[in-house]
Amino acid sequence: MFTKMKNIETAFQHVKMFTAVVVVCCFLLCGFVLFKSYQLAAITQSKVYVLANGKALEALTADRKDNIPVEARDHIKTFHQYFFSLDPDDKVIQNNITKALYLADATAKRQYEDLKENGYYSNIIAGNISQQIDIDSVQVDVNTYPYYFRCFAIQKIIRTTSIVYRSLITEGYLRNVSRSDNNPHGFLIERWITVENKDIRTEARQN
């Protein structure tokens, strides 16, 4: 009888131990599943799908700080393209300048107003002149805020009988602002000045 009781007690101890092991394994399994779920959610959130021409293309998101140099350079290039790309058409000039002024502060507006007051845009229209710009390079210092930049470019002024190439160097600072349709990079150019703007060479146009 005592042997039977002992066997029952031993069996009960085994059941308790087995149950404890099963419970611990369940907790470990639940923890592993939760960890993997959070990991999968994080990976999923880092992916963006863009629909282009009926196809879903995957794009990866990243922290803004990782993209600051790239976005800053593109912001500066975009501003200069709008501000200095001109054709002998008042609507084209106004459209480009308006887009440029969304990307910069009052220093850019003052330069525009000075040029307008001096008859620069009127001369472009009257002389059927086109102006283009090629950005050579943009240097941005992201170690200090606001971010200092210097832009190196070549202006191409196309007249009826000649093409004038001018060296253009500008500098200024970038500060963060809210992103919008008019300012997708979320930067604003401040204290913008022209450091150099001089003729390099002139070429005669072939008629």
N, C-alpha and C positions, 0 to 999 in steps of 0.2 A: 504494500500500500504506500509506504514511504517512497519507494522507488518510483511508483507511478506519479506521486505528487512532485517528486524531483524532476521527472521527465516533463511534466506539464509546465513547471516553473522555468525549466531550461528552454522549452519551446516558446514560452511567452517572452522570455528575454530575447530570443532570436527574432521573434516577430517585431518586438519593440526596436531592435537594432536595425532590422530591415526597413521598418517604417521610417525611422530617423534618416537612414541613408536615402530612401526614396524622396523624403521631404527636402533634404539638402540638395539632391540632384535637381529637383523641380525648381528650387530657388535659383540654382546656378543656371539652369536652362532658361528660366525667365529673364535673368539678368543678361545672359548672352543675347537673347532675342531682342530685348530692349536696346542693348548697345548697338546691335546690327541695324535695328530700325532707325535709330537716331543717325547712324552713320550713312545709311541709305538716303534718309531725308536730306541730310546736309549735301550729299553728292547731287541729289535731284535738284535742290534749290540753286546749286551753282551752275545749272545748265539752263540756257535760254534757247528756245526754238524760234527761228524766224522763217516766215512763209515767203518764199520768193519764187515766182514763176510756177506756182503750184507745187513746189517742193519744200519740205520742212528741213531747214538747215540748222545745225546745232551751233550755238555760240556760247562761250564760257564767260561768266561774270567774274569780276575781280574787284578788290578794294580800290577805292579812288586813289589812295596814296601810291598804289603800284602803277597807275596810269598817268599820274600828274605830268611827267616830262612829255609823254606822247600827246596828251590832250592839250597841254600848254602850247607846244610847238604848232599843233594843228590850228588852235585858236588864233595864234599870231599870224600864221600863214593866211588863214581865211580872212582876217581883218585886212591885211595888206592887199590881198587879191581884190576885195571889194573896193577899198579906198583908192587904189591906183589903176584899176582896170576901167578905162573910159573909152567911150566912142562918141562920135559927133551927133549925139542924140540926147536931148534934155531929159527924156524919160529914163533912158538907160543910166545916165549919170545920177539922177535923183534916186533911182532904185538901188544902185550899188552903194551910194553914199549912205542912204538910210539903213541898209543892212550893216554897213561898217560901223555906224554910230551906235548900234545896239551892243557892239562888242567892246566899246571904249568909253571913257569918261569925257568930261568937257574939254580936255586938252586936244582931243581929235576934232571935236566940233569947232574949236577956235581955229585950228589949222584949215579946216574946210571953209570957214567964214572968211579967213584972210585970203585964201586963194580965190574965193568967189568975188570978194570985194576988189581984188586986183585984176579981175576980168579973165582969170585963168580958164574957167569953164566956157565962158563966152568965146574965147579965142579958139578953143578946141572945136566948138560947134561951127564957128565961122570959117575956120581953116580946114574943115573936114579931116581933123587929126584924130588918130586912134592912139591909145596908150595902153601898153601891156606891161606886165611885171613877171619876172622869173625870180623865185626865191632861191638863193644859193644855199643858205644855211640859217638856222635859228639857234642861238645859244640861250639856255635857260638855267638859272641857278636856283635849284629847289631846296637848297640847304638853309636859306633864310626866307622869311615871309614878311611882306609880299615878295613874290618871286621876280627877281631882276631878269630882263631879257635884252638881247641885242639881235637885230635881224639884218642880214646881208642880202641884198637883192640887186638885180639889174633892171632898170626901166628901159623900155623900148618905145620910143615915140615915133610913130609912123606918120610922116607928112606926105604931101602929094609928090614931091620930088626927092625926098631923102628919108633915111631912117637914122635917128639919133639914139645912141646907147648911153645911158647915164648910170653911174654907180650910186646906189642908195643904201644908206646905213641909218637905221633908226634904233632907238632904245626906249625902255620904259619898265613898268612893273605890272605884275598881275596880282589881283586879289580875287578871292572866292566870292561868288554870288550864286543866287538860285538859278538852276537850269530852267530853260524855257525853249519854246519853239524858235524864238529869235536868238537865243544864246544857249545852244545845246551843250557846250562844254562847261558852262558855269564859271567862267572867268570874266573879269573886267580889266581892260588895259588902262593904266593910270600913268600920269606924268610922261606922256608919250612925246618924244622930241625927235627931230631929224638931225642926225649927227653929220651926215654928208650926203650931198646930192649934186654931183658934178658930171660933166660930159666926159665920156671915155673915147668915143669915136663917132664919126658920121659916115654913113654909106649912101651913095647915090642910088636911087631906085631906077630899075630898068623899065622903060616905057614899052 
